[in-house]
């Protein structure tokens, strides 16, 4: 077979790459925000709670079986060889079918754990979603390897538009849990189909090349470990809170998380699409790499601190004005989750740099620390402060992860501790200043209520 043509369109500067990444991300997040806003006016919080549990389980099962196929393609020098990318695609397809079948066998156990009739009925649908996810093309991963941010932007924007249209249309026709699930299935199928248009010239056939299988699994073993811990670290709150609070309150918490996650998701997108492949391909010594990253990182953190600080300040008044009154408690929760999102922004950049330096083990250790902190703090904080306590626990857990990643960066001689401290102080000043201004205009509660301890 012929090698895939490397017909890439790489932006001439990092600024151009960030521009494509940022613009598409803003469009996608705007669409998701609009979709959730529409759905909150149609669906009760209990149905959002059901969807949060299902989504968390889906992400968890996928990450518990993750062998880093996408990361392998980005990191491997042989990724453009047909036998390599078809082997990767075949492994991905097999994985989707296997985990779909295994999940079907586990549904009775999950039903007994959650003891909820609605959840018991819809659990089997997740099996279909696992197979659909496994059937995705490797085209998006090839585009990430080429740092073709324009091609990635087109794909993700088109997927978000089509997914939002399908989900809202189906929920309007059936405003039930089944309507929400059917919309999710339709959106997943549309994304899978669109993925095959990302990178023209790729021909797929079932292939299992022994050498490439060993390479993928060998590189992916720490990705696998990191993915398991990553899920527990990032979804443990949404997964376990269903045992401590009602599904309605879990749905409210999910709305707050969806708002604060915008910042962490953008940081992850930037890290995976630009920072990780750029560092992996740089071939520079530590001092030169640190000098190159510092300036771009300062600009990125400046924009991030303005966005996150502003979000923390206005989360409560915005939620109370644009969301249905049943979701009003999401505002105070979102302010605390905004703090966690800021630390997550710092951590994601660090994690991407370390992964580019072929240090995936550090990312896994960081997520272990975060998960352990959540495991201990979340039940205690929730029992003491309710749902606000859960949000505070995420801040503490993310802070512990930061300590672990920063210590690793110090050992690698590529840390940015002073820059992080300065940016964090500036972010908090922005939050206080904006909240004071908004309160003075009579648009929000006083500054003293910025971080509430009850809802």
Secondary structure as UniProt FT lines:
FT   HELIX           14..40
FT   TURN            41..42
FT   HELIX           45..64
FT   HELIX           69..75
FT   TURN            77..80
FT   HELIX           82..114
FT   HELIX           117..122
FT   TURN            123..124
FT   HELIX           125..134
FT   HELIX           139..145
FT   TURN            146..147
FT   HELIX           149..173
FT   HELIX           177..195
FT   TURN            196..197
FT   TURN            200..201
FT   HELIX           210..240
FT   HELIX           241..243
FT   HELIX           247..270
FT   HELIX           271..275
FT   HELIX           276..282
FT   HELIX           286..322
FT   HELIX           325..327
FT   TURN            328..329
FT   HELIX           330..356
FT   TURN            357..358
FT   HELIX           360..385
FT   HELIX           387..411
FT   TURN            412..413
FT   HELIX           417..440
FT   TURN            441..442
FT   HELIX           447..449
//
